[in-house]
Amino acid sequence: MSTPASMNPFLLASACFGSWRALSVLLSREDGPADAVSTQAFLDLLEASSSPETQEASDVEEGADQTAWPPAPILEGVTADGDTALHVLATCGDGDNFLRSADIVYHKARYLLVAQNSKGDTPLHCAARAGRPKMVSRLIALARGEANIGEMLKEVVRKENGRKETALHEAVRLGSKHTVELLMAADSELASFPKEGTSPLYLAILLERIDIVQSLYVMSGGNLSYSGPNGQNALHAAVLRGQDMTEMLLRWNIGLAIQGDQNGSTPLHFATSVLRPRGVHFWIHSPWFPWERGVWHSGMPFKQVLEANLATMCQSDDKGLYPVHTATYIGANKAIVKFLEKCPNIAGLRDIKGRSFLHVAVEKKRWHIVTHACNTPSLSWIWNMQDIDGNTALHLAVKHEVQDIFCLLLENLEVHLNITNNNGETPLDLSESKMRAGSFWSWSPKFLINSALKYCHAKHGNRRLDHFEEQYIQPLDEEKESEKLTSSTQTLGLGSAIMATVAFGASFNLPGGYKDDGTPALSGRYVFDAFVAANSLAFACAGLATINLMYSGTAIVDVPLRVRHFDIALFFAFGSVTSLGTACALGLYVTLAPVAYMTATGICVVASVLSLCAFIDPMRGRAVARALYARLGNQALLIFARIIILRGAMVYWPLVTSFISAAISAKYRHK
């Protein structure tokens, strides 16, 4: 295929300026203006395109028999984008000069009216895209002027470009209602094209041009295409844009509600997917944040699409996901409630992985949806439902280490603890497989989940335990454990060094200062003795923590011994923090009490309250405690009491030691 010739620069300039005079000169002389007239004369012709005499001269030109002109090869030239002279004129303007120039070019080369550039655009596409309604009207009029008026007009206005779009698409995209009406008046069936792909109606809805949507429907007499890209229809776009358009489309064609796109997603899938909590633009999946409810705004089209055809609740996409699964994915709890009100049995609908909405809620950490499911007795038949791998919701909660959701399920006495999946694994087996050898935080979710299952007497599956351990319980990875200890030692070592420095400095800057004989001014007081004991204990604990961390961070020491030293260092580091806090509070008290007793007392009270922060980790187990109480009753209270006592002893032993030391010092001070 031969490459078209480049457009003559004088022709391009004439089209850009809209100079019909220059065009007349060019098209009447094939050898071009360089030989016919001087360059200056040609420039004068371009300038004359905007002069007052233009209209008078054009009247003379109108009388010429333009149709009798021989075809000019110069019009075969195109720009780099493949635009002909008529494309350029249609893009650059729609004033009288441009319209007259278009007439001249058309009568010289009629085929240019349907010529396409490299993108498949015709001059009509260019005029509509550039927002030239007069040029659009003139091009339509030129098409009407043909002998076979009906055929030529349809060919011009229905011509599709490389994106399978007509000029009507460009007018809709520009938002020009006037241009849309011009095109629809020329061909009332134009809104039906293309037969497949993005229709003008779909595009208008996506751009939220409801006035254009109404014009397309009225002027087409309802005979228009609702199709969209990827197998969608206009209702898929409408539910993403608002209630008004959704109501209007359902009134025009209610059958759109059951049509799926190429992925099988119906408009109800789309309407469900746009539900979001009111006023919340981020997700936090935790019972601490009760606003994760998944409600719809008043303008959301969810209800209209749902009530248009209830059968769409039972229509899945190509992954087997039903609208109830979609609602679960995005956390729309109230949408799920609405689905269950309409048809309670959809709770048992499962996707291609065999997952019910409860399985999906666990995997996506939708705490409120699991809460609703566990608190609804009519849904008890799905609490122990198994997916294609045999996993129940409890299996998935253990597998993904979702502690809060695990506790909700554990608290439900009808949730079975010993169901095996297809691999013969119970929830306890899955939990044990996650308990890797090595160091980990005792309040981590996997540890709490494992402990809770054991307290509730959960059982292993149907395999020998030695075989299970060979397959799932991995031996200690000393290289990885060494890296973990080295990193942890650096962090903890920095903290212990700071605490030792502070305690050492406080030893030489005692509260109250010193007497003339060099003895502490506040010596002999019980609180001062307690301060000295606490500060000394803080320094001693920080020192012991630092020494043990030196062993823990040394690579030449065996890993098991390094782990032991790290545990010892962690214990003394906690003791140093408590001791240092106690010393600070007592130092302020002994200094301020004689002059500001209430302030001194308030400082001690605040320090005592802040010390409860050491119980933050145990507080993370409150949901576990509630679940254990539901399963074990009063037996769980003994477990809680033991944990609290052990934790309290670990936190407050430096405080108790400091006051006991002060009491002993006061008793034997005279000796």
MARPADO-701012 format. One record per residue (C-alpha): residue number from 0; x, y, z. Coordinates in nm, 3 decimals, padded with zeros to 5 digits, m for minus. Layout:
BEGIN
   num        c1        c2        c3
   NUM         X         Y         Z
...
% end
This chain:
BEGIN
   num        c1        c2        c3
     0    00.000    00.000    00.000
     1    00.148    00.333   m00.110
     2    00.207    00.605    00.146
     3   m00.009    00.918    00.088
     4    00.174    01.231   m00.013
     5    00.234    01.501    00.248
     6   m00.005    01.791    00.237
     7    00.108    02.098    00.051
     8    00.206    02.358    00.316
     9    00.013    02.630    00.133
    10   m00.296    02.410    00.133
    11   m00.252    02.342    00.505
    12   m00.211    02.713    00.574
    13   m00.522    02.793    00.370
    14   m00.724    02.535    00.565
    15   m00.593    02.655    00.904
    16   m00.678    03.016    00.819
    17   m01.007    02.921    00.657
    18   m00.919    03.123    00.345
    19   m01.154    03.026    00.064
    20   m00.972    03.264   m00.173
    21   m00.637    03.093   m00.120
    22   m00.804    02.755   m00.164
    23   m00.959    02.869   m00.489
    24   m00.620    02.972   m00.622
    25   m00.458    02.648   m00.513
    26   m00.729    02.420   m00.646
    27   m00.746    02.598   m00.983
    28   m00.369    02.564   m01.041
    29   m00.213    02.226   m00.983
    30    00.140    02.367   m01.002
    31    00.085    02.552   m00.671
    32    00.117    02.920   m00.572
    33    00.494    02.931   m00.594
    34    00.471    02.934   m00.973
    35    00.129    03.092   m01.011
    36    00.162    03.390   m00.781
    37    00.429    03.528   m00.556
    38    00.453    03.414   m00.196
    39    00.356    03.763   m00.082
    40    00.050    03.754   m00.302
    41   m00.050    03.422   m00.145
    42   m00.006    03.570    00.202
    43   m00.230    03.856    00.098
    44   m00.494    03.604    00.001
    45   m00.472    03.446    00.351
    46   m00.501    03.787    00.513
    47   m00.797    03.871    00.296
    48   m00.987    03.580    00.447
    49   m01.080    03.805    00.737
    50   m01.127    04.130    00.538
    51   m01.465    04.297    00.483
    52   m01.447    04.231    00.110
    53   m01.447    03.857    00.163
    54   m01.823    03.822    00.161
    55   m01.861    04.026   m00.160
    56   m01.598    03.829   m00.342
    57   m01.746    03.503   m00.222
    58   m02.072    03.590   m00.391
    59   m01.891    03.591   m00.720
    60   m01.738    03.254   m00.635
    61   m02.077    03.107   m00.559
    62   m02.180    03.169   m00.913
    63   m01.899    02.957   m01.046
    64   m01.973    02.604   m01.153
    65   m01.756    02.437   m00.893
    66   m01.879    02.091   m00.970
    67   m01.733    02.128   m01.316
    68   m01.379    02.178   m01.188
    69   m01.139    01.899   m01.266
    70   m01.019    01.707   m00.956
    71   m00.708    01.856   m00.800
    72   m00.432    01.604   m00.702
    73   m00.320    01.852   m00.438
    74   m00.615    01.745   m00.220
    75   m00.473    01.394   m00.194
    76   m00.202    01.516    00.041
    77   m00.245    01.453    00.416
    78   m00.083    01.566    00.740
    79    00.128    01.347    00.967
    80   m00.194    01.229    01.136
    81   m00.352    01.143    00.803
    82   m00.584    01.445    00.806
    83   m00.708    01.573    00.472
    84   m00.784    01.939    00.402
    85   m01.145    01.880    00.502
    86   m01.033    01.732    00.837
    87   m00.825    02.043    00.903
    88   m01.111    02.278    00.812
    89   m01.356    02.083    01.033
    90   m01.117    02.105    01.327
    91   m01.006    02.467    01.297
    92   m01.333    02.658    01.283
    93   m01.695    02.695    01.181
    94   m01.711    03.059    01.078
    95   m01.841    03.162    00.736
    96   m01.494    03.143    00.581
    97   m01.439    02.788    00.707
    98   m01.784    02.680    00.593
    99   m01.730    02.825    00.246
   100   m01.385    02.666    00.231
   101   m01.540    02.330    00.320
   102   m01.787    02.375    00.035
   103   m01.504    02.442   m00.208
   104   m01.301    02.138   m00.098
   105   m01.607    01.912   m00.096
   106   m01.718    02.009   m00.449
   107   m01.365    01.949   m00.569
   108   m01.326    01.610   m00.399
   109   m01.652    01.468   m00.266
   110   m01.491    01.150   m00.136
   111   m01.318    01.353    00.138
   112   m01.649    01.371    00.326
   113   m01.605    01.009    00.437
   114   m01.224    00.999    00.427
   115   m01.063    00.869    00.747
   116   m00.732    00.974    00.900
   117   m00.484    00.742    01.071
   118   m00.717    00.712    01.373
   119   m01.019    00.639    01.159
   120   m01.177    00.981    01.219
   121   m01.381    01.146    00.945
   122   m01.419    01.526    00.912
   123   m01.748    01.489    01.099
   124   m01.564    01.329    01.393
   125   m01.317    01.617    01.395
   126   m01.589    01.882    01.384
   127   m01.783    01.720    01.669
   128   m01.470    01.673    01.881
   129   m01.361    02.035    01.832
   130   m01.704    02.167    01.924
   131   m01.794    02.313    01.583
   132   m02.174    02.278    01.558
   133   m02.200    02.494    01.245
   134   m01.942    02.281    01.070
   135   m02.125    01.967    01.182
   136   m02.444    02.110    01.035
   137   m02.269    02.203    00.709
   138   m02.114    01.856    00.667
   139   m02.453    01.697    00.727
   140   m02.606    01.935    00.470
   141   m02.339    01.839    00.216
   142   m02.422    01.473    00.272
   143   m02.790    01.549    00.223
   144   m02.712    01.722   m00.106
   145   m02.611    01.397   m00.268
   146   m02.841    01.221   m00.513
   147   m02.868    00.913   m00.292
   148   m02.943    01.128    00.011
   149   m03.041    00.852    00.249
   150   m02.746    00.624    00.182
   151   m02.482    00.898    00.182
   152   m02.615    01.064    00.497
   153   m02.617    00.737    00.690
   154   m02.269    00.654    00.568
   155   m02.136    00.989    00.690
   156   m02.297    01.006    01.034
   157   m02.263    00.633    01.115
   158   m01.899    00.606    01.015
   159   m01.696    00.456    01.299
   160   m01.337    00.542    01.380
   161   m01.065    00.316    01.512
   162   m01.230    00.307    01.855
   163   m01.562    00.196    01.705
   164   m01.715    00.535    01.782
   165   m01.927    00.764    01.567
   166   m01.926    01.144    01.566
   167   m02.211    01.123    01.819
   168   m01.968    00.981    02.074
   169   m01.743    01.283    02.029
   170   m02.034    01.520    02.078
   171   m02.138    01.336    02.395
   172   m01.783    01.332    02.528
   173   m01.757    01.709    02.465
   174   m02.090    01.759    02.644
   175   m02.244    01.954    02.353
   176   m02.616    01.891    02.367
   177   m02.670    02.107    02.058
   178   m02.431    01.896    01.848
   179   m02.592    01.579    01.980
   180   m02.933    01.704    01.869
   181   m02.798    01.798    01.524
   182   m02.662    01.448    01.471
   183   m02.972    01.276    01.608
   184   m03.195    01.493    01.388
   185   m02.992    01.378    01.089
   186   m03.031    01.009    01.185
   187   m03.269    00.905    01.460
   188   m03.113    00.557    01.470
   189   m02.761    00.689    01.530
   190   m02.775    00.613    01.905
   191   m02.798    00.244    01.815
   192   m02.442    00.238    01.683
   193   m02.208    00.070    01.728
   194   m02.392   m00.258    01.770
   195   m02.124   m00.377    02.014
   196   m01.901   m00.176    02.243
   197   m01.954    00.161    02.408
   198   m02.283    00.320    02.307
   199   m02.343    00.698    02.318
   200   m02.595    00.640    02.597
   201   m02.341    00.453    02.811
   202   m02.087    00.730    02.755
   203   m02.337    01.003    02.846
   204   m02.427    00.823    03.169
   205   m02.065    00.769    03.259
   206   m02.005    01.144    03.212
   207   m02.319    01.222    03.418
   208   m02.485    01.422    03.138
   209   m02.847    01.346    03.221
   210   m02.972    01.610    02.976
   211   m02.793    01.436    02.690
   212   m02.920    01.098    02.811
   213   m03.277    01.224    02.792
   214   m03.221    01.380    02.448
   215   m03.081    01.053    02.312
   216   m03.379    00.858    02.439
   217   m03.643    01.104    02.322
   218   m03.497    01.171    01.976
   219   m03.440    00.801    01.912
   220   m03.790    00.711    02.022
   221   m03.641    00.464    02.269
   222   m03.469    00.274    01.989
   223   m03.110    00.304    02.111
   224   m02.820    00.089    02.227
   225   m02.758    00.033    02.599
   226   m02.430   m00.150    02.546
   227   m02.098   m00.060    02.707
   228   m01.739   m00.183    02.709
   229   m01.644   m00.531    02.833
   230   m01.997   m00.660    02.796
   231   m02.148   m00.402    03.033
   232   m02.472   m00.219    02.974
   233   m02.579    00.134    03.059
   234   m02.718    00.026    03.397
   235   m02.372   m00.086    03.506
   236   m02.257    00.271    03.453
   237   m02.570    00.426    03.603
   238   m02.535    00.252    03.939
   239   m02.185    00.396    03.964
   240   m02.316    00.749    03.905
   241   m02.627    00.787    04.116
   242   m02.991    00.728    04.188
   243   m03.155    00.948    03.927
   244   m02.996    00.782    03.626
   245   m03.057    00.438    03.772
   246   m03.428    00.505    03.821
   247   m03.456    00.646    03.471
   248   m03.289    00.346    03.305
   249   m03.492    00.094    03.502
   250   m03.805    00.277    03.390
   251   m03.694    00.254    03.027
   252   m03.560   m00.103    03.029
   253   m03.592   m00.311    03.346
   254   m03.436   m00.608    03.171
   255   m03.094   m00.445    03.207
   256   m03.088   m00.551    03.573
   257   m03.022   m00.919    03.496
   258   m02.759   m00.870    03.225
   259   m02.402   m00.954    03.321
   260   m02.083   m00.818    03.173
   261   m01.801   m01.030    03.032
   262   m01.709   m01.128    03.390
   263   m02.067   m01.216    03.474
   264   m02.110   m00.915    03.704
   265   m02.463   m00.778    03.710
   266   m02.559   m00.418    03.790
   267   m02.642   m00.542    04.142
   268   m02.278   m00.652    04.183
   269   m02.175   m00.301    04.079
   270   m02.432   m00.128    04.301
   271   m02.317   m00.334    04.599
   272   m01.950   m00.267    04.534
   273   m01.989    00.112    04.567
   274   m02.138    00.097    04.916
   275   m01.911    00.264    05.168
   276   m01.945    00.367    05.535
   277   m02.080    00.717    05.561
   278   m01.808    00.974    05.631
   279   m01.528    00.717    05.656
   280   m01.273    00.704    05.378
   281   m01.050    00.433    05.518
   282   m01.095    00.088    05.662
   283   m01.003   m00.034    06.008
   284   m01.108   m00.391    06.072
   285   m01.135   m00.401    06.446
   286   m01.401   m00.400    06.717
   287   m01.238   m00.083    06.849
   288   m01.394    00.104    06.555
   289   m01.767    00.035    06.549
   290   m01.840    00.263    06.251
   291   m01.736    00.001    05.997
   292   m02.094   m00.080    05.915
   293   m02.117   m00.063    05.536
   294   m02.423    00.158    05.487
   295   m02.552    00.322    05.173
   296   m02.601    00.693    05.123
   297   m02.947    00.822    05.044
   298   m02.849    00.871    04.680
   299   m02.709    00.523    04.627
   300   m02.901    00.306    04.376
   301   m02.857   m00.023    04.564
   302   m03.220   m00.054    04.672
   303   m03.363    00.029    04.331
   304   m03.151   m00.230    04.151
   305   m03.224   m00.492    04.416
   306   m03.600   m00.439    04.408
   307   m03.610   m00.423    04.028
   308   m03.542   m00.796    04.012
   309   m03.480   m01.005    04.323
   310   m03.349   m01.290    04.110
   311   m03.022   m01.101    04.063
   312   m02.931   m01.190    04.423
   313   m02.887   m01.546    04.299
   314   m02.685   m01.453    03.991
   315   m02.309   m01.506    04.024
   316   m02.015   m01.379    03.824
   317   m01.763   m01.605    03.652
   318   m01.584   m01.660    03.985
   319   m01.901   m01.776    04.150
   320   m01.928   m01.459    04.359
   321   m02.282   m01.353    04.436
   322   m02.381   m00.999    04.539
   323   m02.371   m01.113    04.903
   324   m02.004   m01.199    04.855
   325   m01.942   m00.859    04.697
   326   m02.104   m00.690    04.995
   327   m01.879   m00.890    05.225
   328   m01.566   m00.796    05.033
   329   m01.628   m00.425    05.084
   330   m01.773   m00.459    05.435
   331   m02.131   m00.355    05.356
   332   m02.297   m00.515    05.657
   333   m02.637   m00.353    05.604
   334   m02.645   m00.471    05.244
   335   m02.600   m00.826    05.371
   336   m02.883   m00.774    05.618
   337   m03.102   m00.654    05.330
   338   m03.013   m00.958    05.121
   339   m03.095   m01.193    05.407
   340   m03.427   m01.017    05.468
   341   m03.527   m01.072    05.107
   342   m03.406   m01.433    05.093
   343   m03.250   m01.594    05.404
   344   m03.127   m01.893    05.206
   345   m02.873   m01.691    05.008
   346   m02.651   m01.721    05.317
   347   m02.561   m02.065    05.186
   348   m02.462   m01.953    04.837
   349   m02.099   m02.044    04.771
   350   m01.842   m01.930    04.516
   351   m01.620   m02.155    04.304
   352   m01.395   m02.203    04.608
   353   m01.692   m02.325    04.810
   354   m01.687   m02.017    05.035
   355   m01.998   m01.872    05.191
   356   m02.013   m01.504    05.278
   357   m01.896   m01.598    05.630
   358   m01.576   m01.751    05.490
   359   m01.513   m01.433    05.290
   360   m01.583   m01.216    05.594
   361   m01.318   m01.402    05.793
   362   m01.059   m01.382    05.515
   363   m01.122   m01.010    05.460
   364   m01.132   m00.939    05.836
   365   m01.485   m00.796    05.829
   366   m01.541   m00.802    06.203
   367   m01.896   m00.663    06.204
   368   m02.019   m00.905    05.941
   369   m01.889   m01.200    06.142
   370   m02.051   m01.051    06.453
   371   m02.385   m01.029    06.276
   372   m02.356   m01.383    06.145
   373   m02.263   m01.525    06.487
   374   m02.543   m01.337    06.662
   375   m02.813   m01.449    06.419
   376   m02.949   m01.792    06.523
   377   m03.114   m01.847    06.183
   378   m02.765   m01.855    06.028
   379   m02.643   m02.137    06.252
   380   m02.643   m02.375    05.955
   381   m02.350   m02.190    05.796
   382   m02.137   m02.152    06.111
   383   m01.967   m02.486    06.047
   384   m02.003   m02.490    05.668
   385   m01.690   m02.611    05.489
   386   m01.539   m02.470    05.170
   387   m01.394   m02.672    04.883
   388   m01.083   m02.743    05.094
   389   m01.291   m02.850    05.392
   390   m01.210   m02.539    05.595
   391   m01.470   m02.388    05.823
   392   m01.474   m02.020    05.919
   393   m01.281   m02.116    06.235
   394   m01.012   m02.283    06.026
   395   m00.970   m01.964    05.823
   396   m00.958   m01.744    06.134
   397   m00.674   m01.957    06.268
   398   m00.500   m01.975    05.932
   399   m00.501   m01.597    05.881
   400   m00.436   m01.524    06.253
   401   m00.741   m01.297    06.284
   402   m00.759   m01.290    06.662
   403   m01.077   m01.086    06.715
   404   m01.278   m01.287    06.463
   405   m01.139   m01.612    06.604
   406   m01.267   m01.508    06.946
   407   m01.612   m01.432    06.807
   408   m01.632   m01.780    06.661
   409   m01.484   m01.943    06.971
   410   m01.737   m01.765    07.189
   411   m02.017   m01.924    06.986
   412   m02.074   m02.260    07.154
   413   m02.227   m02.410    06.837
   414   m01.905   m02.360    06.642
   415   m01.729   m02.696    06.648
   416   m01.361   m02.698    06.737
   417   m01.265   m03.038    06.601
   418   m01.391   m03.047    06.242
   419   m01.119   m03.169    06.006
   420   m01.056   m03.025    05.661
   421   m00.959   m03.222    05.352
   422   m00.604   m03.257    05.485
   423   m00.730   m03.402    05.812
   424   m00.643   m03.084    06.004
   425   m00.846   m02.935    06.286
   426   m00.811   m02.568    06.385
   427   m00.563   m02.680    06.654
   428   m00.349   m02.849    06.389
   429   m00.341   m02.531    06.183
   430   m00.251   m02.333    06.493
   431    00.028   m02.572    06.587
   432    00.171   m02.551    06.234
   433    00.216   m02.176    06.280
   434    00.405   m02.212    06.608
   435    00.750   m02.213    06.455
   436    01.051   m02.294    06.669
   437    01.237   m01.985    06.791
   438    01.155   m01.660    06.968
   439    00.824   m01.479    06.932
   440    00.618   m01.240    07.138
   441    00.401   m01.419    07.390
   442    00.105   m01.191    07.322
   443    00.111   m01.235    06.945
   444   m00.220   m01.349    06.786
   445   m00.091   m01.692    06.689
   446    00.019   m01.762    07.048
   447   m00.312   m01.643    07.196
   448   m00.512   m01.845    06.944
   449   m00.308   m02.157    07.015
   450   m00.339   m02.112    07.392
   451   m00.715   m02.054    07.371
   452   m00.769   m02.373    07.169
   453   m00.567   m02.573    07.419
   454   m00.754   m02.423    07.716
   455   m01.081   m02.524    07.544
   456   m00.955   m02.881    07.504
   457   m00.950   m02.870    07.124
   458   m00.828   m03.190    06.963
   459   m00.586   m03.277    06.687
   460   m00.693   m03.437    06.361
   461   m00.687   m03.794    06.243
   462   m00.311   m03.839    06.206
   463   m00.033   m03.955    06.435
   464    00.119   m03.657    06.610
   465    00.474   m03.759    06.525
   466    00.381   m03.762    06.156
   467    00.213   m03.426    06.197
   468    00.521   m03.277    06.362
   469    00.748   m03.412    06.091
   470    00.537   m03.242    05.826
   471    00.445   m02.914    05.991
   472    00.669   m02.839    06.288
   473    00.987   m02.708    06.134
   474    01.320   m02.725    06.320
   475    01.487   m02.411    06.445
   476    01.640   m02.205    06.166
   477    01.950   m02.087    06.350
   478    02.058   m01.843    06.080
   479    01.722   m01.669    06.073
   480    01.695   m01.678    06.451
   481    02.042   m01.523    06.479
   482    01.939   m01.235    06.254
   483    01.624   m01.185    06.460
   484    01.819   m01.175    06.786
   485    02.080   m00.937    06.646
   486    01.815   m00.691    06.530
   487    01.617   m00.713    06.855
   488    01.932   m00.675    07.066
   489    02.021   m00.349    06.896
   490    01.682   m00.197    06.971
   491    01.662   m00.314    07.331
   492    02.029   m00.233    07.396
   493    01.974    00.131    07.305
   494    01.689    00.158    07.554
   495    01.878   m00.012    07.838
   496    02.183    00.209    07.783
   497    01.969    00.523    07.806
   498    01.804    00.402    08.127
   499    02.141    00.322    08.284
   500    02.270    00.669    08.193
   501    01.967    00.843    08.345
   502    01.983    00.638    08.666
   503    02.357    00.699    08.700
   504    02.309    01.074    08.660
   505    02.030    01.082    08.919
   506    02.264    00.920    09.172
   507    02.474    01.238    09.183
   508    02.186    01.486    09.153
   509    01.969    01.387    09.447
   510    01.639    01.571    09.509
   511    01.675    01.845    09.769
   512    02.047    01.888    09.711
   513    02.317    01.851    09.979
   514    02.391    01.996    10.323
   515    02.707    02.188    10.405
   516    02.869    01.870    10.531
   517    02.805    01.699    10.195
   518    02.522    01.471    10.309
   519    02.186    01.464    10.128
   520    01.952    01.734    10.256
   521    01.648    01.501    10.259
   522    01.819    01.195    10.403
   523    01.637    01.021    10.684
   524    01.296    01.040    10.518
   525    01.113    00.724    10.420
   526    01.020    00.850    10.069
   527    01.379    00.959    10.007
   528    01.505    00.615    10.103
   529    01.251    00.463    09.864
   530    01.376    00.697    09.588
   531    01.736    00.589    09.645
   532    01.638    00.221    09.640
   533    01.432    00.262    09.319
   534    01.705    00.457    09.142
   535    01.970    00.206    09.245
   536    01.749   m00.079    09.129
   537    01.691    00.096    08.795
   538    02.066    00.129    08.740
   539    02.128   m00.230    08.844
   540    01.853   m00.371    08.619
   541    01.967   m00.161    08.323
   542    02.321   m00.282    08.377
   543    02.217   m00.646    08.397
   544    02.001   m00.605    08.086
   545    02.294   m00.453    07.897
   546    02.530   m00.733    08.000
   547    02.286   m01.002    07.892
   548    02.222   m00.821    07.565
   549    02.593   m00.827    07.495
   550    02.580   m01.207    07.511
   551    02.254   m01.215    07.316
   552    02.396   m01.009    07.032
   553    02.723   m01.200    07.001
   554    02.728   m01.438    06.705
   555    02.989   m01.671    06.855
   556    02.747   m01.771    07.133
   557    02.517   m02.063    07.052
   558    02.168   m01.958    06.947
   559    01.980   m02.135    07.232
   560    02.206   m01.962    07.486
   561    02.157   m01.629    07.309
   562    01.780   m01.675    07.334
   563    01.810   m01.740    07.708
   564    02.022   m01.430    07.761
   565    01.776   m01.223    07.558
   566    01.484   m01.339    07.774
   567    01.679   m01.245    08.089
   568    01.767   m00.907    07.939
   569    01.402   m00.846    07.856
   570    01.300   m00.917    08.214
   571    01.557   m00.676    08.361
   572    01.479   m00.411    08.101
   573    01.114   m00.409    08.211
   574    01.229   m00.391    08.573
   575    01.454   m00.096    08.492
   576    01.165    00.094    08.331
   577    00.943    00.040    08.635
   578    01.223    00.132    08.877
   579    01.314    00.447    08.688
   580    00.949    00.556    08.675
   581    00.915    00.492    09.048
   582    01.232    00.690    09.125
   583    01.113    00.984    08.916
   584    00.773    00.998    09.090
   585    00.924    00.962    09.440
   586    01.191    01.222    09.371
   587    00.927    01.477    09.271
   588    00.711    01.383    09.568
   589    00.981    01.419    09.832
   590    01.081    01.756    09.686
   591    00.733    01.906    09.641
   592    00.541    01.754    09.934
   593    00.652    02.016    10.193
   594    00.535    02.307    09.974
   595    00.274    02.157    09.736
   596    00.132    01.842    09.883
   597   m00.163    01.808    09.641
   598    00.064    01.848    09.339
   599    00.304    01.590    09.474
   600    00.019    01.348    09.542
   601   m00.125    01.406    09.195
   602    00.209    01.321    09.037
   603    00.218    00.990    09.220
   604   m00.141    00.909    09.119
   605   m00.071    00.986    08.753
   606    00.245    00.777    08.764
   607    00.048    00.486    08.909
   608   m00.214    00.512    08.635
   609    00.051    00.529    08.364
   610    00.213    00.217    08.502
   611   m00.099    00.031    08.390
   612    00.029    00.076    08.035
   613    00.238   m00.229    08.110
   614   m00.090   m00.422    08.086
   615   m00.157   m00.317    07.726
   616   m00.045   m00.654    07.594
   617   m00.271   m00.852    07.830
   618   m00.557   m00.622    07.731
   619   m00.520   m00.752    07.378
   620   m00.635   m01.083    07.517
   621   m00.965   m00.949    07.651
   622   m01.158   m01.100    07.356
   623   m00.987   m01.432    07.422
   624   m01.082   m01.405    07.787
   625   m01.447   m01.344    07.696
   626   m01.447   m01.643    07.462
   627   m01.285   m01.866    07.724
   628   m01.542   m01.762    07.980
   629   m01.820   m01.854    07.737
   630   m01.663   m02.197    07.683
   631   m01.524   m02.276    08.030
   632   m01.735   m02.072    08.270
   633   m01.583   m02.010    08.614
   634   m01.283   m02.222    08.528
   635   m01.171   m01.937    08.302
   636   m01.161   m01.701    08.602
   637   m00.877   m01.902    08.754
   638   m00.683   m01.870    08.429
   639   m00.738   m01.494    08.421
   640   m00.637   m01.455    08.786
   641   m00.314   m01.646    08.733
   642   m00.223   m01.438    08.427
   643   m00.296   m01.109    08.603
   644   m00.099   m01.207    08.913
   645    00.203   m01.319    08.712
   646    00.193   m01.008    08.494
   647    00.149   m00.781    08.796
   648    00.441   m00.945    08.973
   649    00.664   m00.897    08.670
   650    00.566   m00.530    08.637
   651    00.553   m00.417    08.997
   652    00.825   m00.621    09.169
   653    01.073   m00.326    09.151
   654    00.814   m00.097    09.312
   655    00.750   m00.340    09.598
   656    01.123   m00.400    09.642
   657    01.193   m00.026    09.665
   658    00.941    00.035    09.944
   659    01.047   m00.276    10.135
   660    01.407   m00.158    10.114
   661    01.304    00.186    10.242
   662    01.116    00.027    10.532
   663    01.419   m00.183    10.627
   664    01.641    00.124    10.600
   665    01.410    00.322    10.829
   666    01.401    00.042    11.086
   667    01.776    00.000    11.106
   668    01.881    00.356    11.034
   669    02.012    00.414    11.390
   670    02.249    00.118    11.354
% end
